[in-house]
Amino acid sequence: MARNILITGGNSGIGKVMAQTLAAQGDHVVIASRDLARSQAVAADIQAAHPGAHIEAMALDLARVDDIDRFAQELLGRMPIIDVLILNAGLYTQPTRSLDNGLEAMIGIMHFGHFRLTQRLLDAVKTADAGRIIVTASMVHRFGRIREKTFKNPRGHRLAVQAYAQAKLANILFTRELARRLADTAVTANCFHPGAVATGIWAEAPRLLQPMINRVLITPEQGADTGIWLASADDARARSGEYFIKRKVAPTATAASDMENAQWLWDYSVEYCHRSGTPEPGRVE
């Protein structure tokens, strides 16, 4: 039976591979990114390669609360039930910089943008028989610390990788807290480390690091494998709230298991959303 799947950042890298694989197996896939033209081109390529596929592209700017709300309303008009929500969009900026809303870009998009989107779409995921929420995290979270003072102060990070690590740590804490709050529902939430994937996300890394990065990069197909498995396999639903590497539950840094910090970050994110826009109808208390 075809499922409804949304993938953020689905027009390149592992998002593109996940979109192609899931659409090819018969799921209805929507890829969402800021660059609509590029997403439409990717959707057209997938459709050409798999004539029976049902894939669409939609515009979404995770840096803007108003655009997230617009997108959610439009998507729910087309897709009132969401079986799988894949929060995959990511970025690495060198140097760190601010969004128009004042947030440091990496945590602003990868955590706060995805948090807002999840709140807007959560009721649709709950409506599914066995909803899944999947977050692309990273083992780089081990170098991160949640520091409120840096959320709106990019210069608070001595190195850009610290901001990236903080955002990825936030992804894992969000996943764990979301799973806890959804424990009495049919929805599961998991996150995974795709590996160091050869995608454009590393384009802004320091030039001196590029040769070292290139030596350890894996293909997008390899990086997408665990995400596809989490979206599809029955076994993947058994360990909600966990962090996976190569289809196996993996240990995290101690900070990524700090549920008191996870709850603090959740409450802070809810309050930020309240200040930035209208209340979330699907909010999990």
NUVEXPA-661028 format. One line per 3 residues: their letters; for each residue x, y, z of N, C-alpha, C. Coordinates in nm, 3 decimals. Layout:
N
A) X:Y:Z:X:Y:Z:X:Y:Z  ...
END
This chain:
285
MAR) 0.085:-0.120:0.000:0.000:0.000:0.000:0.088:0.125:0.000  0.059:0.217:-0.089:0.139:0.339:-0.100:0.126:0.424:0.026  0.236:0.480:0.067:0.238:0.567:0.183:0.268:0.710:0.140
NIL) 0.231:0.806:0.224:0.261:0.947:0.200:0.387:0.984:0.277  0.485:1.039:0.204:0.615:1.069:0.264:0.657:1.211:0.228  0.702:1.286:0.329:0.762:1.417:0.306:0.910:1.410:0.342
ITG) 0.994:1.464:0.254:1.138:1.470:0.279:1.182:1.614:0.262  1.238:1.673:0.367:1.296:1.807:0.352:1.438:1.793:0.299  1.478:1.888:0.217:1.610:1.877:0.156:1.620:1.757:0.064
GNS) 1.513:1.729:-0.008:1.508:1.608:-0.091:1.558:1.625:-0.233  1.623:1.737:-0.262:1.664:1.759:-0.402:1.813:1.736:-0.426  1.885:1.686:-0.325:2.027:1.658:-0.343:2.073:1.559:-0.237
GIG) 2.193:1.505:-0.254:2.253:1.419:-0.153:2.168:1.301:-0.113  2.170:1.269:0.017:2.096:1.152:0.063:1.946:1.173:0.053  1.900:1.299:0.062:1.758:1.326:0.048:1.706:1.286:-0.089
KVM) 1.786:1.315:-0.190:1.749:1.278:-0.327:1.744:1.127:-0.344  1.843:1.057:-0.286:1.846:0.911:-0.295:1.726:0.851:-0.221  1.695:0.904:-0.102:1.579:0.854:-0.030:1.451:0.877:-0.109
AQT) 1.439:0.995:-0.169:1.320:1.026:-0.249:1.306:0.930:-0.366  1.415:0.907:-0.435:1.411:0.819:-0.552:1.377:0.676:-0.512  1.440:0.627:-0.408:1.417:0.488:-0.365:1.274:0.468:-0.317
LAA) 1.226:0.559:-0.234:1.091:0.544:-0.178:0.983:0.563:-0.284  1.005:0.657:-0.377:0.909:0.676:-0.485:0.908:0.555:-0.578  1.026:0.499:-0.603:1.036:0.383:-0.692:0.965:0.261:-0.635
QGD) 0.957:0.252:-0.502:0.890:0.137:-0.442:0.740:0.159:-0.427  0.691:0.273:-0.475:0.547:0.294:-0.481:0.490:0.395:-0.384  0.574:0.459:-0.304:0.525:0.559:-0.210:0.500:0.693:-0.280
HVV) 0.409:0.772:-0.225:0.384:0.908:-0.273:0.478:1.000:-0.198  0.573:1.058:-0.268:0.680:1.135:-0.205:0.670:1.282:-0.243  0.681:1.369:-0.144:0.694:1.513:-0.166:0.832:1.554:-0.118
IAS) 0.909:1.621:-0.204:1.037:1.676:-0.162:1.020:1.827:-0.148  1.075:1.879:-0.038:1.056:2.020:-0.007:1.190:2.087:0.017  1.212:2.198:-0.051:1.335:2.275:-0.032:1.310:2.418:-0.076
RDL) 1.404:2.505:-0.043:1.390:2.646:-0.081:1.401:2.664:-0.232  1.484:2.583:-0.297:1.508:2.593:-0.441:1.406:2.508:-0.516  1.290:2.566:-0.544:1.182:2.491:-0.606:1.219:2.440:-0.745
ARS) 1.288:2.523:-0.825:1.324:2.482:-0.961:1.411:2.357:-0.958  1.507:2.355:-0.868:1.595:2.238:-0.858:1.516:2.115:-0.814  1.425:2.133:-0.718:1.343:2.021:-0.671:1.253:1.969:-0.781
QAV) 1.197:2.059:-0.859:1.112:2.016:-0.971:1.191:1.937:-1.074  1.315:1.979:-1.098:1.400:1.907:-1.193:1.432:1.767:-1.142  1.461:1.756:-1.012:1.488:1.626:-0.952:1.365:1.537:-0.959
AAD) 1.250:1.593:-0.926:1.125:1.516:-0.932:1.098:1.467:-1.075  1.125:1.552:-1.173:1.105:1.513:-1.313:1.199:1.400:-1.353  1.324:1.406:-1.307:1.421:1.300:-1.337:1.378:1.167:-1.276
IQA) 1.329:1.173:-1.151:1.284:1.051:-1.085:1.162:0.995:-1.156  1.073:1.083:-1.195:0.953:1.041:-1.267:0.989:0.976:-1.400  1.088:1.032:-1.469:1.131:0.976:-1.598:1.194:0.839:-1.580
AHP) 1.272:0.824:-1.473:1.338:0.696:-1.448:1.240:0.590:-1.398  1.133:0.635:-1.332:1.034:0.543:-1.276:0.895:0.595:-1.314  0.848:0.565:-1.434:0.723:0.624:-1.485:0.602:0.607:-1.393
GAH) 0.601:0.506:-1.311:0.488:0.485:-1.222:0.499:0.558:-1.090  0.610:0.628:-1.069:0.633:0.694:-0.941:0.540:0.814:-0.923  0.507:0.840:-0.798:0.424:0.956:-0.763:0.510:1.048:-0.678
IEA) 0.568:1.150:-0.739:0.659:1.238:-0.668:0.630:1.383:-0.704  0.633:1.470:-0.605:0.605:1.612:-0.624:0.714:1.695:-0.557  0.726:1.819:-0.601:0.820:1.913:-0.539:0.741:2.034:-0.488
MAL) 0.780:2.082:-0.370:0.717:2.200:-0.313:0.825:2.291:-0.255  0.795:2.420:-0.253:0.888:2.518:-0.199:0.872:2.529:-0.048  0.985:2.532:0.024:0.983:2.546:0.169:1.111:2.616:0.214
DLA) 1.096:2.723:0.288:1.210:2.794:0.345:1.207:2.773:0.497  1.291:2.684:0.545:1.294:2.651:0.688:1.351:2.762:0.774  1.400:2.866:0.711:1.453:2.981:0.786:1.344:3.079:0.824
RVD) 1.222:3.059:0.774:1.114:3.155:0.796:0.991:3.084:0.854  0.949:3.123:0.972:0.833:3.063:1.036:0.708:3.082:0.951  0.692:3.201:0.893:0.571:3.225:0.813:0.567:3.133:0.691
DID) 0.683:3.104:0.632:0.684:3.016:0.515:0.663:2.871:0.556  0.713:2.832:0.673:0.686:2.698:0.722:0.536:2.679:0.742  0.470:2.779:0.800:0.326:2.770:0.821:0.250:2.766:0.689
RFA) 0.292:2.848:0.593:0.229:2.846:0.460:0.243:2.709:0.396  0.366:2.657:0.399:0.393:2.526:0.340:0.308:2.418:0.405  0.304:2.417:0.538:0.229:2.314:0.608:0.081:2.316:0.570
QEL) 0.025:2.434:0.561:-0.116:2.444:0.523:-0.139:2.391:0.382  -0.048:2.426:0.291:-0.061:2.379:0.153:-0.042:2.228:0.144  0.057:2.176:0.215:0.083:2.032:0.210:-0.035:1.953:0.265
LGR) -0.089:1.998:0.378:-0.200:1.925:0.440:-0.324:1.925:0.352  -0.335:2.025:0.265:-0.445:2.024:0.169:-0.430:1.913:0.067  -0.304:1.878:0.037:-0.278:1.770:-0.058:-0.261:1.635:0.010
MPI) -0.209:1.637:0.132:-0.165:1.515:0.200:-0.212:1.519:0.346  -0.338:1.495:0.372:-0.389:1.506:0.511:-0.336:1.398:0.604  -0.284:1.290:0.547:-0.221:1.185:0.626:-0.075:1.175:0.581
IDV) 0.018:1.180:0.677:0.160:1.167:0.647:0.210:1.043:0.719  0.252:0.944:0.643:0.301:0.820:0.703:0.445:0.832:0.751  0.526:0.905:0.674:0.667:0.921:0.709:0.709:1.066:0.689
LIL) 0.762:1.125:0.794:0.815:1.262:0.789:0.966:1.252:0.808  1.042:1.286:0.705:1.187:1.277:0.710:1.246:1.418:0.715  1.304:1.452:0.829:1.361:1.585:0.851:1.510:1.577:0.817
NAG) 1.541:1.608:0.693:1.674:1.582:0.639:1.752:1.708:0.599  1.684:1.817:0.574:1.752:1.937:0.524:1.863:1.979:0.619  1.979:2.013:0.562:2.092:2.053:0.645:2.182:2.151:0.573
LYT) 2.268:2.213:0.648:2.364:2.307:0.591:2.483:2.321:0.683  2.594:2.362:0.623:2.715:2.395:0.699:2.765:2.527:0.646  2.776:2.626:0.732:2.820:2.758:0.687:2.955:2.793:0.747
QPT) 3.040:2.846:0.665:3.175:2.887:0.708:3.203:3.025:0.647  3.204:3.130:0.727:3.189:3.131:0.873:3.043:3.119:0.914  3.017:3.117:1.044:2.880:3.116:1.092:2.811:3.247:1.053
RSL) 2.680:3.241:1.039:2.606:3.362:1.004:2.464:3.355:1.060  2.398:3.469:1.059:2.262:3.479:1.113:2.159:3.473:1.002  2.041:3.420:1.034:1.926:3.427:0.946:1.856:3.561:0.968
DNG) 1.760:3.591:0.884:1.686:3.716:0.900:1.611:3.722:1.033  1.577:3.605:1.088:1.506:3.603:1.216:1.600:3.615:1.336  1.729:3.629:1.310:1.827:3.648:1.416:1.894:3.522:1.465
LEA) 1.841:3.406:1.431:1.901:3.281:1.475:2.027:3.249:1.396  2.124:3.187:1.461:2.239:3.132:1.389:2.185:3.031:1.289  2.238:3.033:1.166:2.175:2.962:1.055:2.163:2.812:1.074
MIG) 2.266:2.747:1.128:2.263:2.601:1.135:2.160:2.551:1.234  2.159:2.606:1.355:2.056:2.563:1.450:1.920:2.620:1.412  1.919:2.735:1.348:1.793:2.797:1.308:1.716:2.712:1.209
IMH) 1.787:2.653:1.113:1.722:2.571:1.011:1.711:2.426:1.054  1.823:2.367:1.098:1.822:2.222:1.125:1.744:2.186:1.251  1.740:2.274:1.350:1.658:2.244:1.468:1.527:2.322:1.469
FGH) 1.536:2.455:1.481:1.414:2.534:1.499:1.319:2.525:1.380  1.373:2.526:1.259:1.287:2.513:1.141:1.216:2.379:1.139  1.290:2.273:1.165:1.230:2.140:1.166:1.136:2.121:1.285
FRL) 1.167:2.183:1.396:1.077:2.175:1.512:0.941:2.235:1.476  0.944:2.354:1.419:0.819:2.421:1.381:0.741:2.337:1.279  0.812:2.284:1.181:0.746:2.203:1.078:0.682:2.080:1.140
TQR) 0.751:2.015:1.230:0.696:1.896:1.295:0.570:1.930:1.373  0.571:2.041:1.445:0.452:2.080:1.520:0.333:2.102:1.428  0.358:2.160:1.314:0.250:2.188:1.218:0.194:2.061:1.153
LLD) 0.280:1.960:1.139:0.239:1.840:1.065:0.210:1.720:1.154  0.228:1.736:1.283:0.221:1.621:1.373:0.086:1.553:1.373  -0.021:1.627:1.368:-0.153:1.565:1.367:-0.170:1.474:1.246
AVK) -0.115:1.515:1.132:-0.125:1.432:1.011:-0.044:1.304:1.024  0.071:1.311:1.096:0.151:1.190:1.119:0.078:1.098:1.217  0.014:1.156:1.317:-0.062:1.076:1.413:-0.181:1.006:1.346
TAD) -0.232:1.064:1.240:-0.347:1.006:1.171:-0.309:0.879:1.096  -0.183:0.864:1.061:-0.136:0.744:0.991:-0.148:0.622:1.082  -0.160:0.505:1.021:-0.170:0.382:1.100:-0.043:0.358:1.182
AGR) 0.071:0.392:1.125:0.199:0.370:1.194:0.297:0.479:1.150  0.273:0.600:1.199:0.354:0.713:1.156:0.499:0.703:1.201  0.587:0.758:1.118:0.730:0.757:1.149:0.786:0.898:1.128
IIV) 0.870:0.941:1.221:0.943:1.066:1.206:1.091:1.031:1.214  1.166:1.072:1.112:1.307:1.034:1.099:1.389:1.161:1.083  1.494:1.172:1.161:1.577:1.293:1.163:1.720:1.257:1.122
TAS) 1.775:1.331:1.027:1.914:1.312:0.989:2.003:1.385:1.090  2.073:1.308:1.171:2.163:1.364:1.272:2.308:1.346:1.224  2.401:1.338:1.316:2.541:1.321:1.279:2.622:1.283:1.402
MVH) 2.728:1.205:1.381:2.817:1.173:1.492:2.895:1.296:1.537  2.892:1.403:1.457:2.957:1.528:1.496:2.891:1.587:1.621  2.771:1.537:1.654:2.703:1.586:1.775:2.792:1.571:1.897
RFG) 2.888:1.479:1.893:2.976:1.454:2.007:3.059:1.577:2.045  3.075:1.668:1.952:3.153:1.788:1.978:3.065:1.907:2.015  2.936:1.882:2.030:2.842:1.992:2.053:2.802:2.011:2.198
RIR) 2.763:2.133:2.229:2.702:2.168:2.357:2.584:2.260:2.328  2.476:2.245:2.402:2.361:2.334:2.386:2.388:2.459:2.468  2.408:2.570:2.399:2.438:2.697:2.467:2.340:2.802:2.415
EKT) 2.243:2.836:2.497:2.138:2.931:2.457:2.197:3.061:2.405  2.304:3.108:2.464:2.360:3.238:2.425:2.412:3.239:2.281  2.434:3.121:2.224:2.483:3.115:2.085:2.369:3.104:1.984
FKN) 2.246:3.080:2.031:2.135:3.063:1.936:2.120:3.186:1.847  2.141:3.303:1.904:2.129:3.427:1.827:2.260:3.505:1.824  2.368:3.433:1.845:2.499:3.497:1.842:2.599:3.405:1.772
PRG) 2.602:3.405:1.639:2.694:3.318:1.567:2.839:3.334:1.610  2.877:3.454:1.653:3.015:3.477:1.695:3.046:3.412:1.829  2.943:3.357:1.894:2.965:3.285:2.018:3.037:3.152:1.996
HRL) 3.044:3.108:1.871:3.115:2.986:1.837:3.254:3.023:1.785  3.357:2.967:1.847:3.493:2.995:1.801:3.517:2.934:1.664  3.457:2.815:1.640:3.470:2.745:1.513:3.330:2.714:1.459
AVQ) 3.314:2.718:1.327:3.185:2.688:1.267:3.139:2.547:1.298  3.232:2.454:1.309:3.195:2.315:1.336:3.126:2.302:1.472  3.155:2.394:1.565:3.087:2.390:1.694:2.938:2.422:1.679
AYA) 2.907:2.514:1.588:2.766:2.547:1.563:2.695:2.430:1.496  2.764:2.366:1.402:2.708:2.248:1.334:2.685:2.136:1.436  2.783:2.114:1.522:2.772:2.009:1.623:2.658:2.036:1.720
QAK) 2.640:2.163:1.758:2.529:2.198:1.846:2.395:2.168:1.780  2.382:2.201:1.652:2.257:2.176:1.581:2.228:2.027:1.572  2.332:1.947:1.548:2.313:1.803:1.538:2.285:1.739:1.674
LAN) 2.343:1.794:1.780:2.308:1.750:1.914:2.162:1.783:1.942  2.118:1.901:1.901:1.978:1.940:1.917:1.885:1.844:1.843  1.927:1.797:1.725:1.847:1.700:1.650:1.822:1.573:1.732
ILF) 1.925:1.524:1.798:1.911:1.401:1.875:1.826:1.424:2.000  1.850:1.534:2.070:1.768:1.564:2.187:1.622:1.581:2.150  1.596:1.647:2.037:1.459:1.663:1.987:1.397:1.527:1.959
TRE) 1.471:1.438:1.894:1.420:1.306:1.862:1.384:1.229:1.988  1.470:1.231:2.087:1.446:1.157:2.211:1.324:1.213:2.285  1.315:1.345:2.294:1.203:1.405:2.365:1.072:1.384:2.289
LAR) 1.078:1.392:2.157:0.958:1.367:2.076:0.910:1.223:2.096  1.002:1.128:2.093:0.965:0.988:2.113:0.902:0.968:2.250  0.958:1.034:2.352:0.902:1.022:2.487:0.759:1.074:2.493
RLA) 0.735:1.186:2.430:0.603:1.248:2.433:0.501:1.171:2.348  0.551:1.092:2.253:0.461:1.015:2.166:0.452:0.868:2.206  0.501:0.836:2.324:0.511:0.697:2.365:0.376:0.625:2.366
DTA) 0.267:0.696:2.389:0.136:0.632:2.395:0.061:0.643:2.262  0.132:0.672:2.155:0.072:0.681:2.022:0.135:0.576:1.931  0.088:0.571:1.807:0.144:0.477:1.709:0.261:0.538:1.631
VTA) 0.303:0.658:1.671:0.411:0.727:1.600:0.545:0.698:1.665  0.645:0.666:1.585:0.781:0.648:1.634:0.869:0.760:1.581  0.977:0.789:1.654:1.072:0.892:1.614:1.213:0.838:1.631
NCF) 1.293:0.847:1.527:1.431:0.800:1.532:1.521:0.895:1.455  1.651:0.887:1.484:1.748:0.967:1.410:1.864:0.878:1.368  1.943:0.926:1.274:2.053:0.843:1.226:2.170:0.928:1.178
HPG) 2.287:0.867:1.181:2.408:0.925:1.127:2.432:0.864:0.989  2.428:0.945:0.882:2.445:0.888:0.748:2.590:0.861:0.711  2.685:0.914:0.789:2.825:0.907:0.750:2.865:1.039:0.686
AVA) 2.991:1.052:0.655:3.041:1.172:0.588:3.014:1.156:0.439  2.902:1.210:0.396:2.853:1.188:0.260:2.907:1.294:0.165  2.940:1.252:0.046:2.992:1.344:-0.057:2.877:1.426:-0.114
TGI) 2.844:1.536:-0.048:2.739:1.625:-0.094:2.788:1.769:-0.084  2.705:1.861:-0.132:2.741:2.002:-0.131:2.746:2.064:0.006  2.703:1.990:0.112:2.702:2.048:0.246:2.842:2.086:0.292
WAE) 2.945:2.022:0.234:3.082:2.050:0.275:3.148:2.160:0.194  3.073:2.224:0.105:3.134:2.323:0.015:3.195:2.441:0.089  3.141:2.473:0.206:3.192:2.589:0.280:3.293:2.552:0.389
APR) 3.330:2.425:0.395:3.431:2.385:0.492:3.565:2.450:0.456  3.651:2.474:0.554:3.780:2.537:0.525:3.858:2.462:0.418  3.923:2.537:0.330:3.994:2.476:0.218:4.100:2.377:0.264
LLQ) 4.167:2.407:0.375:4.271:2.319:0.425:4.217:2.182:0.468  4.088:2.178:0.504:4.028:2.052:0.547:3.973:1.969:0.432  3.959:2.030:0.315:3.895:1.961:0.204:3.963:1.829:0.167
PMI) 4.097:1.822:0.155:4.159:1.694:0.119:4.129:1.584:0.221  4.131:1.617:0.350:4.103:1.519:0.454:3.957:1.475:0.446  3.867:1.571:0.426:3.725:1.539:0.415:3.700:1.446:0.296
NRV) 3.761:1.478:0.183:3.739:1.399:0.062:3.782:1.254:0.077  3.883:1.228:0.160:3.932:1.091:0.177:3.834:1.003:0.252  3.748:1.062:0.334:3.657:0.980:0.415:3.512:0.984:0.366
LIT) 3.487:1.058:0.261:3.349:1.071:0.214:3.297:0.941:0.154  3.168:0.915:0.176:3.101:0.799:0.115:2.997:0.851:0.016  2.939:0.762:-0.061:2.843:0.803:-0.162:2.708:0.835:-0.097
PEQ) 2.626:0.918:-0.163:2.492:0.944:-0.111:2.409:0.816:-0.096  2.432:0.720:-0.185:2.358:0.593:-0.177:2.391:0.520:-0.048  2.519:0.520:-0.011:2.559:0.457:0.115:2.503:0.534:0.235
GAD) 2.508:0.665:0.226:2.460:0.748:0.336:2.310:0.739:0.359  2.235:0.716:0.251:2.089:0.713:0.260:2.034:0.581:0.311  2.116:0.478:0.312:2.068:0.342:0.339:1.993:0.332:0.473
TGI) 2.050:0.383:0.580:1.984:0.371:0.711:1.855:0.451:0.717  1.853:0.568:0.652:1.731:0.648:0.649:1.619:0.575:0.576  1.651:0.511:0.465:1.552:0.434:0.390:1.501:0.317:0.473
WLA) 1.593:0.252:0.543:1.557:0.139:0.629:1.465:0.186:0.742  1.497:0.299:0.803:1.412:0.351:0.909:1.273:0.387:0.859  1.265:0.430:0.733:1.137:0.469:0.675:1.052:0.350:0.633
SAD) 1.114:0.231:0.621:1.045:0.120:0.557:1.035:-0.008:0.640  1.140:-0.040:0.715:1.147:-0.172:0.778:1.061:-0.181:0.904  0.996:-0.296:0.921:0.918:-0.318:1.042:1.007:-0.318:1.165
DAR) 1.126:-0.377:1.152:1.219:-0.384:1.266:1.258:-0.246:1.318  1.259:-0.148:1.230:1.304:-0.014:1.267:1.210:0.053:1.367  1.086:0.007:1.374:0.987:0.070:1.462:1.002:0.025:1.608
ARS) 1.084:-0.075:1.631:1.090:-0.134:1.765:1.167:-0.050:1.865  1.248:0.046:1.820:1.337:0.121:1.911:1.316:0.270:1.893  1.198:0.318:1.922:1.169:0.460:1.907:1.257:0.542:2.000
GEY) 1.303:0.656:1.951:1.386:0.745:2.029:1.534:0.719:2.017  1.572:0.617:1.940:1.713:0.579:1.932:1.785:0.644:1.814  1.915:0.639:1.824:2.009:0.694:1.724:2.075:0.574:1.654
FIK) 2.072:0.575:1.521:2.118:0.460:1.445:2.239:0.494:1.357  2.328:0.397:1.344:2.436:0.400:1.245:2.438:0.264:1.177  2.435:0.265:1.045:2.437:0.140:0.967:2.331:0.041:1.015
RKV) 2.210:0.094:1.033:2.092:0.015:1.070:2.098:-0.042:1.211  2.191:-0.001:1.292:2.201:-0.052:1.427:2.195:0.063:1.528  2.134:0.040:1.643:2.134:0.139:1.749:2.278:0.166:1.790
APT) 2.314:0.291:1.799:2.452:0.329:1.830:2.456:0.417:1.954  2.567:0.412:2.027:2.580:0.498:2.144:2.597:0.643:2.103  2.557:0.733:2.189:2.572:0.876:2.165:2.658:0.936:2.274
ATA) 2.694:1.061:2.256:2.759:1.134:2.363:2.663:1.145:2.481  2.718:1.157:2.600:2.635:1.168:2.721:2.535:1.284:2.709  2.579:1.393:2.646:2.491:1.511:2.633:2.368:1.480:2.550
ASD) 2.376:1.382:2.461:2.262:1.348:2.375:2.161:1.259:2.445  2.192:1.216:2.567:2.099:1.136:2.647:2.050:1.212:2.770  2.080:1.340:2.775:2.041:1.424:2.889:1.896:1.468:2.870
MEN) 1.803:1.394:2.929:1.661:1.421:2.906:1.615:1.549:2.973  1.684:1.591:3.076:1.650:1.721:3.135:1.681:1.833:3.036  1.793:1.822:2.970:1.831:1.920:2.869:1.738:1.911:2.748
AQW) 1.699:1.788:2.713:1.607:1.768:2.601:1.474:1.838:2.628  1.425:1.826:2.751:1.298:1.892:2.787:1.314:2.043:2.786  1.429:2.092:2.836:1.453:2.236:2.835:1.453:2.288:2.691
LWD) 1.522:2.218:2.602:1.529:2.262:2.463:1.391:2.258:2.399  1.312:2.157:2.431:1.175:2.148:2.378:1.093:2.268:2.423  1.096:2.296:2.552:1.017:2.407:2.606:1.064:2.540:2.546
YSV) 1.194:2.556:2.532:1.248:2.678:2.472:1.199:2.691:2.327  1.199:2.580:2.254:1.158:2.582:2.113:1.010:2.614:2.099  0.929:2.558:2.188:0.786:2.590:2.187:0.765:2.739:2.211
EYC) 0.836:2.792:2.310:0.823:2.934:2.341:0.869:3.020:2.225  0.976:2.980:2.160:1.025:3.055:2.044:0.918:3.055:1.934  0.857:2.940:1.910:0.753:2.932:1.806:0.634:3.021:1.841
HRS) 0.600:3.027:1.969:0.489:3.113:2.011:0.521:3.260:1.985  0.644:3.297:2.012:0.683:3.436:1.991:0.692:3.471:1.843  0.719:3.370:1.760:0.748:3.394:1.619:0.629:3.379:1.527
GTP) 0.520:3.318:1.578:0.407:3.295:1.489:0.285:3.256:1.568  0.190:3.193:1.501:0.065:3.151:1.565:0.086:3.018:1.636  0.002:2.983:1.735:0.018:2.858:1.808:0.014:2.736:1.716
EPG) 0.078:2.630:1.758:0.085:2.508:1.679:-0.032:2.418:1.713  -0.117:2.384:1.615:-0.232:2.301:1.644:-0.195:2.159:1.684  -0.079:2.109:1.640:-0.041:1.972:1.671:0.061:1.962:1.781
RVE) 0.071:2.064:1.865:0.176:2.066:1.966:0.162:1.949:2.062  0.273:1.887:2.096:0.274:1.779:2.194:0.316:1.838:2.326  0.229:1.832:2.425:0.261:1.889:2.557:0.342:1.790:2.641
END
